[in-house]
Amino acid sequence: MSDFAARGLTATYELGVGGCPTAGCAFWGLNQGASSNLNFLLPIGRSVYNAVDAKLVQNVTNPFRGVRSANFQFSYSLSKFVNPGGANPNPQPSNFQQGSDQDFVIGAADNANPLRYMGPSTLDRRHQFSFGGSFGLPKGFQTGIIAHFYSPLSTPLVVPNSGLGDGEIFRTDFTADGTTQDFVPGTKNGSFMRSIKPGDLGSVINNYNHTFAGQATPAGEELISAGLFTLQQLQQANGVAPLLPAPIQDSVGLAWLKDIDLSFGWKYVIKEKLTIQPGISFFNVFNFANFDLPPNVLSPYLTGLPGNIGGTNYAGTQNVRVGAGTGVYGLGAPRVAEFSLKITF
């Protein structure tokens, strides 16, 4: 199929005007007079964030023996952040979260119907719990705590590029918009970890393989209708939707974010003119293992390979585990201790 495509039997999106033969490409798009190299930003996108936020704050004096004062708060956010997802360029992007973050001027996952895949954003966290407080202790000592527990991010399920060269619109373009590597038909942006859980992935892929794999895409149906190919000929020429590998038995999803920080300090005043405050803080004091913080998350491309959804077990998640990074107070990073000394005069 790539040989036919190289001679123009494909979309201008794939070859570009300069790559199409003199007569042009077979699939020009809606406007045959428009160059595929002319990309327009149009005000037709949509991004919506809705949330219910609650916060409880309390300040008390001498709450119990050994504690002179205490203030603490608990907050909870139940939210829903939706957008239609970004374009799925060929080759695969290294940062899919940025590719569907509207702050980066994203394209549409479906050029013909930009809102087709409207669903949870790849930056959506449905539940966010946070609490913290500080406690005044005798003899100038004080301690504080901050904790965060966030539910997993969501991500789409993407039929990956087949790697067979040009003519990809006959393999992974299910919407006839000229773009390839579409979401699994019947799913939308952010379906995985929302409507589709890790335990559901096998049935979703099995349904796709029985319904779409080996069948013609809309571009292939055009060739069949024109009498240029039969379905059997398209199958022989690798011009049909690919099979997706079944997920491994113990494949995992995206993970919760868990973090608790603890500080302990002492304040001493010298003749009311000089104050010294030594202290120590522990970030992620219980050393929780955290995974899937953007941009390093499980890939949505269903290749069956480690690092991708459906091909990664717990042992394989080390590639998406939050590392130490640089500096301090990296949310979710391995435990870090910070010593401090503050002098006020």
C-alpha positions as CSV (number, residue, x, y, z in Angstrom):
1,M,0.0,0.0,0.0
2,S,2.9,2.3,0.6
3,D,3.9,2.0,-3.0
4,F,0.5,3.1,-4.2
5,A,0.5,5.9,-1.6
6,A,3.9,7.2,-2.8
7,R,2.3,7.6,-6.2
8,G,-0.5,9.7,-4.8
9,L,-3.1,7.2,-3.5
10,T,-3.3,8.8,-0.2
11,A,-4.1,12.2,1.5
12,T,-2.2,15.4,1.0
13,Y,-1.9,15.6,4.8
14,E,0.5,12.6,4.6
15,L,2.6,13.5,1.5
16,G,2.1,17.3,1.4
17,V,1.7,19.1,-1.9
18,G,5.4,18.8,-2.7
19,G,5.2,15.1,-2.1
20,C,2.2,14.4,-4.3
21,P,2.6,13.7,-8.0
22,T,1.8,16.3,-10.6
23,A,-1.8,15.2,-10.8
24,G,-2.1,15.5,-7.0
25,C,-3.1,13.1,-4.3
26,A,-6.3,11.0,-4.5
27,F,-7.6,12.4,-1.2
28,W,-7.4,16.2,-1.3
29,G,-9.7,16.9,1.6
30,L,-12.7,19.2,1.7
31,N,-11.1,22.0,-0.2
32,Q,-9.0,20.9,-3.2
33,G,-7.7,24.4,-3.6
34,A,-6.1,24.5,-0.2
35,S,-2.5,23.5,0.3
36,S,-1.8,20.9,3.0
37,N,1.0,23.1,4.2
38,L,-1.4,25.9,5.2
39,N,-2.3,25.2,8.8
40,F,-4.9,27.5,10.3
41,L,-5.8,28.2,14.0
42,L,-9.5,28.6,14.3
43,P,-11.6,29.6,17.3
44,I,-13.6,26.4,17.3
45,G,-12.0,24.5,20.1
46,R,-13.5,23.8,23.5
47,S,-12.1,23.2,26.9
48,V,-14.3,23.1,30.1
49,Y,-13.4,22.8,33.7
50,N,-16.1,22.2,36.3
51,A,-15.5,21.6,40.0
52,V,-17.0,21.5,43.5
53,D,-14.5,22.6,46.1
54,A,-14.8,22.3,49.8
55,K,-12.5,23.4,52.6
56,L,-12.6,23.1,56.4
57,V,-10.3,25.4,58.4
58,Q,-9.8,25.3,62.2
59,N,-7.7,27.2,64.7
60,V,-7.5,26.2,68.3
61,T,-5.6,27.1,71.5
62,N,-4.4,24.5,73.9
63,P,-6.2,21.7,72.1
64,F,-4.6,19.1,74.4
65,R,-1.8,18.7,76.8
66,G,1.6,19.4,75.3
67,V,0.3,21.5,72.4
68,R,-0.1,25.2,72.8
69,S,-1.8,26.0,69.5
70,A,-2.9,24.3,66.4
71,N,-4.3,25.3,63.0
72,F,-5.2,22.9,60.3
73,Q,-7.3,22.6,57.2
74,F,-8.7,19.9,54.9
75,S,-9.7,20.5,51.3
76,Y,-11.4,18.4,48.6
77,S,-12.0,19.1,44.9
78,L,-14.3,17.0,42.8
79,S,-13.6,18.2,39.3
80,K,-14.0,17.4,35.6
81,F,-11.7,18.8,33.0
82,V,-12.7,18.0,29.4
83,N,-11.4,18.8,25.9
84,P,-11.4,17.0,22.6
85,G,-7.8,15.9,22.7
86,G,-4.9,16.8,20.4
87,A,-3.8,15.7,17.0
88,N,-2.0,12.3,16.8
89,P,0.9,13.1,14.5
90,N,3.1,10.5,12.8
91,P,5.5,9.6,14.3
92,Q,4.3,9.3,17.9
93,P,4.9,12.3,20.1
94,S,7.2,11.9,23.1
95,N,4.9,14.0,25.3
96,F,1.2,13.2,24.7
97,Q,0.1,15.3,27.7
98,Q,1.5,18.4,26.1
99,G,0.0,17.4,22.8
100,S,-3.5,17.7,24.4
101,D,-2.9,20.7,26.6
102,Q,-4.7,23.7,25.2
103,D,-2.1,26.0,26.6
104,F,0.3,24.7,23.9
105,V,-2.1,25.6,20.9
106,I,-3.0,22.0,20.1
107,G,-4.6,20.8,16.9
108,A,-7.7,18.7,16.6
109,A,-7.8,14.9,16.9
110,D,-10.4,15.0,14.1
111,N,-10.0,17.7,11.5
112,A,-13.5,17.2,10.1
113,N,-15.3,17.2,13.5
114,P,-13.1,18.9,16.1
115,L,-15.3,18.0,19.0
116,R,-15.8,14.3,18.1
117,Y,-13.5,13.0,20.9
118,M,-14.6,15.4,23.6
119,G,-13.8,13.7,26.9
120,P,-11.6,13.9,30.0
121,S,-8.3,15.8,29.4
122,T,-5.0,14.0,29.9
123,L,-4.5,16.5,32.8
124,D,-7.8,15.7,34.5
125,R,-7.8,14.5,38.1
126,R,-11.3,13.7,39.3
127,H,-10.5,13.6,43.1
128,Q,-8.0,15.8,44.9
129,F,-7.6,15.5,48.7
130,S,-5.3,17.8,50.6
131,F,-4.8,18.5,54.3
132,G,-2.2,20.2,56.4
133,G,-1.5,22.0,59.7
134,S,1.0,23.4,62.1
135,F,1.3,22.8,65.9
136,G,3.0,25.0,68.5
137,L,4.8,23.0,71.1
138,P,6.4,23.9,74.5
139,K,9.8,25.7,74.7
140,G,9.6,27.1,71.2
141,F,9.3,23.9,69.2
142,Q,6.8,23.6,66.3
143,T,5.9,21.1,63.7
144,G,3.9,21.1,60.5
145,I,2.4,18.7,58.0
146,I,1.1,18.9,54.4
147,A,-0.4,16.0,52.5
148,H,-1.8,15.4,49.0
149,F,-3.7,12.5,47.5
150,Y,-4.8,12.9,43.9
151,S,-6.7,10.3,41.8
152,P,-5.0,9.1,38.5
153,L,-4.8,11.1,35.3
154,S,-6.8,9.9,32.3
155,T,-5.6,9.1,28.8
156,P,-7.0,8.1,25.4
157,L,-6.5,4.7,23.7
158,V,-4.7,5.2,20.4
159,V,-4.3,2.8,17.5
160,P,-0.6,3.2,16.8
161,N,1.1,3.8,13.5
162,S,1.6,0.5,11.7
163,G,5.1,1.3,10.6
164,L,4.4,0.1,7.1
165,G,5.2,3.4,5.4
166,D,2.9,5.7,3.5
167,G,-0.8,5.0,3.1
168,E,-1.5,5.1,6.7
169,I,-5.0,6.6,6.1
170,F,-6.0,3.1,4.9
171,R,-4.9,1.6,8.3
172,T,-5.4,4.0,11.2
173,D,-7.7,6.9,9.9
174,F,-11.1,5.8,11.1
175,T,-12.8,9.2,10.7
176,A,-11.8,10.1,7.1
177,D,-10.3,13.4,8.1
178,G,-6.8,12.7,6.7
179,T,-5.1,12.3,10.1
180,T,-3.8,8.9,11.3
181,Q,-3.3,7.1,14.6
182,D,-6.9,7.7,15.6
183,F,-8.4,6.8,19.0
184,V,-9.8,3.3,19.2
185,P,-13.3,3.6,17.5
186,G,-16.0,4.0,20.1
187,T,-13.7,5.7,22.7
188,K,-12.9,9.3,23.3
189,N,-10.3,11.5,24.8
190,G,-9.4,10.3,28.4
191,S,-11.5,7.1,28.2
192,F,-8.8,5.0,29.9
193,M,-8.9,5.3,33.7
194,R,-12.5,6.7,33.4
195,S,-15.1,4.7,31.5
196,I,-12.4,2.1,30.7
197,K,-10.5,0.6,33.6
198,P,-7.4,-1.6,33.3
199,G,-9.5,-4.7,33.8
200,D,-11.7,-3.6,30.8
201,L,-8.9,-3.2,28.4
202,G,-8.9,-6.8,27.2
203,S,-12.5,-6.7,26.2
204,V,-12.1,-3.3,24.5
205,I,-9.2,-4.6,22.4
206,N,-10.9,-7.9,21.6
207,N,-14.0,-6.0,20.4
208,Y,-11.8,-3.8,18.2
209,N,-10.0,-6.8,16.7
210,H,-13.3,-8.5,15.9
211,T,-15.0,-5.4,14.5
212,F,-12.4,-3.2,12.9
213,A,-9.1,-5.1,12.4
214,G,-8.7,-6.4,8.9
215,Q,-11.5,-4.2,7.6
216,A,-11.3,-1.2,5.4
217,T,-11.2,2.3,6.8
218,P,-13.3,5.1,5.2
219,A,-10.5,5.7,2.7
220,G,-10.4,2.0,1.9
221,E,-14.1,1.9,1.4
222,E,-13.7,4.7,-1.2
223,L,-11.3,2.5,-3.2
224,I,-13.7,-0.4,-2.9
225,S,-16.7,1.7,-4.0
226,A,-14.7,3.0,-7.0
227,G,-13.9,-0.6,-8.1
228,L,-10.2,-0.1,-7.7
229,F,-9.7,-2.7,-5.0
230,T,-11.6,-5.5,-3.3
231,L,-11.4,-6.0,0.4
232,Q,-9.3,-9.0,-0.1
233,Q,-6.8,-7.1,-2.2
234,L,-6.6,-4.3,0.4
235,Q,-5.9,-7.0,3.0
236,Q,-3.1,-8.4,0.8
237,A,-1.6,-5.0,0.3
238,N,-1.6,-4.1,4.0
239,G,-4.3,-1.5,3.4
240,V,-6.7,-2.3,6.3
241,A,-7.0,-1.6,10.0
242,P,-4.3,-3.5,12.0
243,L,-4.8,-6.0,14.8
244,L,-4.0,-4.8,18.3
245,P,-2.1,-7.0,20.7
246,A,-3.9,-8.3,23.7
247,P,-2.9,-6.7,27.0
248,I,-0.5,-8.7,29.2
249,Q,-2.2,-10.4,32.1
250,D,-1.0,-8.1,34.8
251,S,-1.0,-4.8,32.9
252,V,-1.4,-1.7,35.1
253,G,-3.2,1.6,34.7
254,L,-2.2,5.1,35.8
255,A,-1.5,5.6,39.5
256,W,-2.7,7.8,42.3
257,L,-0.4,10.6,43.5
258,K,0.5,10.3,47.2
259,D,2.7,12.7,49.2
260,I,3.1,13.7,52.9
261,D,5.6,16.3,54.0
262,L,6.6,16.9,57.6
263,S,8.6,19.7,59.2
264,F,10.1,20.2,62.7
265,G,11.7,23.4,64.0
266,W,12.7,25.3,67.1
267,K,12.5,29.1,67.6
268,Y,14.7,30.8,70.2
269,V,14.7,34.6,70.9
270,I,17.9,36.3,72.3
271,K,17.1,39.5,74.2
272,E,14.2,40.3,71.8
273,K,16.5,41.4,69.1
274,L,17.9,38.2,67.6
275,T,15.8,35.1,66.7
276,I,17.3,31.9,65.4
277,Q,15.2,29.1,63.9
278,P,16.9,25.9,63.0
279,G,14.7,23.2,61.5
280,I,14.5,20.1,59.3
281,S,11.8,19.2,56.7
282,F,11.1,15.8,55.1
283,F,9.4,15.8,51.7
284,N,7.5,12.6,51.0
285,V,8.4,11.5,54.5
286,F,6.9,8.0,54.0
287,N,8.8,7.7,50.6
288,F,5.7,6.7,48.7
289,A,6.4,5.5,45.2
290,N,4.7,7.7,42.7
291,F,4.2,7.3,38.9
292,D,2.7,9.0,35.9
293,L,3.4,12.6,36.4
294,P,3.4,14.6,33.2
295,P,5.1,14.4,30.9
296,N,6.4,11.0,31.9
297,V,3.3,8.8,31.9
298,L,2.3,5.5,30.3
299,S,2.0,5.9,26.6
300,P,-1.6,5.7,25.1
301,Y,-0.4,3.9,22.0
302,L,-1.6,0.2,22.1
303,T,1.6,-1.4,20.9
304,G,1.8,-4.1,23.6
305,L,5.3,-2.9,24.5
306,P,6.6,-2.0,28.0
307,G,6.0,1.7,28.7
308,N,2.7,1.6,26.9
309,I,-0.9,0.9,28.1
310,G,-1.6,-2.8,28.0
311,G,2.1,-3.8,27.8
312,T,3.3,-2.6,31.2
313,N,3.2,-4.5,34.5
314,Y,4.2,-3.1,37.9
315,A,7.9,-4.0,37.3
316,G,7.8,-2.1,34.0
317,T,6.5,1.1,35.6
318,Q,10.0,2.0,36.7
319,N,10.2,4.0,33.5
320,V,7.4,6.2,34.6
321,R,8.3,6.4,38.3
322,V,8.8,9.9,39.6
323,G,12.6,10.5,40.1
324,A,14.5,12.7,42.4
325,G,15.0,15.5,39.8
326,T,16.6,18.7,41.0
327,G,15.9,21.0,43.9
328,V,13.6,20.3,46.8
329,Y,9.8,19.9,47.2
330,G,9.3,18.0,43.9
331,L,5.8,16.8,44.5
332,G,5.8,13.0,44.6
333,A,9.6,12.6,44.3
334,P,11.5,10.2,46.6
335,R,12.0,11.3,50.1
336,V,14.2,14.3,50.6
337,A,15.5,15.9,53.8
338,E,16.1,19.7,54.0
339,F,18.0,21.4,56.8
340,S,17.4,25.1,57.4
341,L,18.5,27.9,59.6
342,K,16.7,31.2,59.8
343,I,18.2,34.2,61.6
344,T,16.0,37.3,62.2
345,F,17.6,40.5,63.6
